[in-house]
């Protein structure tokens, strides 16, 4: 029983960490797009498109499990 609470606690912080890392990567991609420092924006747009499902899944998991 004690191990289950530790695992749930660690899962919560892993999901929160995933959200924070995703938002940081999104912020840097949006910065490159808005400042125009990159000659090709394909990587930045792919980053943003990939991050949307990650953020939606993370939010759903946190909301569903009340983490």
C-alpha positions in Angstrom: 0.0 0.0 0.0 2.8 2.4 0.8 4.5 1.6 -2.5 1.4 2.5 -4.4 1.3 6.0 -2.9 4.9 6.5 -3.8 4.4 5.4 -7.4 1.3 7.7 -7.7 3.3 10.6 -6.2 6.2 10.0 -8.7 3.8 9.7 -11.6 2.3 13.0 -10.8 5.7 14.7 -10.8 6.7 13.0 -14.0 3.6 14.3 -15.8 4.2 17.8 -14.4 7.8 17.6 -15.5 6.7 16.5 -19.0 4.4 19.5 -19.2 7.1 21.9 -18.1 9.7 20.6 -20.5 7.1 20.7 -23.4 6.2 24.3 -22.6 9.9 25.3 -22.5 10.5 23.7 -25.9 7.4 25.3 -27.3 8.5 28.7 -26.0 11.8 28.4 -27.7 10.2 27.2 -31.0 7.8 30.2 -30.9 10.7 32.5 -30.1 12.5 31.3 -33.2 9.4 31.7 -35.4 8.5 35.2 -34.1 12.0 36.6 -34.2 12.9 35.2 -37.6 16.3 33.9 -36.7 15.9 30.6 -38.5 16.1 30.3 -42.3 13.7 27.3 -42.2 10.8 27.0 -39.7 9.9 23.3 -40.4 11.5 22.1 -37.2 9.8 24.7 -35.1 6.4 24.0 -36.6 6.9 20.2 -36.2 7.8 20.8 -32.5 4.6 22.8 -32.0 2.4 20.2 -33.8 3.9 17.3 -31.8 3.6 19.2 -28.5 -0.2 19.7 -28.8 -1.1 16.0 -28.4 1.5 15.7 -25.6 -0.1 18.6 -23.7 -3.6 17.4 -24.3 -2.7 13.9 -23.1 -0.9 15.2 -20.1 -3.8 17.5 -19.1 -6.3 14.7 -19.6 -4.3 12.3 -17.5 -3.9 14.8 -14.7 -7.6 15.7 -14.8 -8.8 12.1 -15.1 -6.7 10.8 -12.3 -6.8 13.9 -10.2 -3.0 13.8 -9.9 
